[in-house]
Amino acid sequence: MEFAIVVLIMVFVLSYSGAISTKKLYEDNKKLFAMLKEKDYDFLIKARYGGDADPDLYFEKRIKNLILEIIIVVAILLFNFTWINLIIGAIILIVLYRNQYSSLKGFYKKNLTAIDQNLPYYLKSIEILAQHYTIPVAISRSIETAPDMFKEGLTEMVRKIDEGDASIDPYMDFAKKYPVGDSLRMMRLLYRLSIGSQENKQEQLSVFSKSVSSLQNKAREQKYQARLDKMEKKTMLMLLVTGGGTMMVLFFAMVMMMMDWM
């Protein structure tokens, strides 16, 4: 234990002084380290920290930490090598390296649930605004009151439309940025509504409204089911704790009775 602390101090001092240059090591082997990057890493970084975040900077920091961790593990193994320690060291390195990715993945999944729950209610506001404005204007006016998670994507969509992009691409880009089950379908409907004739607007709005209502019902059911699942888990935990406590009390009571008989 004392040796491990000494190694940590030495690595920190050498790294801080520049004797160990993790930046140079990273730059010299950039292509090799790039093979360690997960395919969806860049996407997850942008989903977590916003579209302006630079995934390369986050990955570089991740690799630098990995290099320091490898140096520490190797230094410890040189003075206390066993196959068990080697396996434990490898497992620790893998866990530490994957930790950031697992955290990003967990955040993304949690965020998807929130998107899935909020999207139908946002689309309802679009439906109401679309009765008085064109779709691009309705989307632009909806940004101020939209859930915070959608504002960046909506701002980008409106910018592309204002720049003259009359294709479906701005709508699809929004759907890809928030890739829940129904986002692509609803964005296609919204685009068709935007290019439809004024004569058919009410009919198209009716179709859009039915789809939004269906999504709202689905979101309510999922929210209700999630609450039920949470209550069920709490009930099971309470039963396990109560049952376990009762068994422990009975066990100690039986032990005490046996000791009295003896």
HELIX and SHEET records of a PDB file:
HELIX    1   1 GLU A    2  SER A   17  1                                  16    
HELIX    2   2 THR A   22  ASP A   28  1                                   7    
HELIX    3   3 LYS A   30  ALA A   34  1                                   5    
HELIX    4   4 TYR A   41  TYR A   49  1                                   9    
HELIX    5   5 PRO A   55  PHE A   79  1                                  25    
HELIX    6   6 TRP A   83  ALA A  130  1                                  48    
HELIX    7   7 ILE A  135  SER A  142  1                                   8    
HELIX    8   8 ILE A  143  THR A  145  5                                   3    
HELIX    9   9 ASP A  148  ASP A  162  1                                  15    
HELIX   10  10 ASP A  169  LYS A  177  1                                   9    
HELIX   11  11 SER A  183  ILE A  195  1                                  13    
HELIX   12  12 LYS A  201  TRP A  261  1                                  61    
END                                                                             
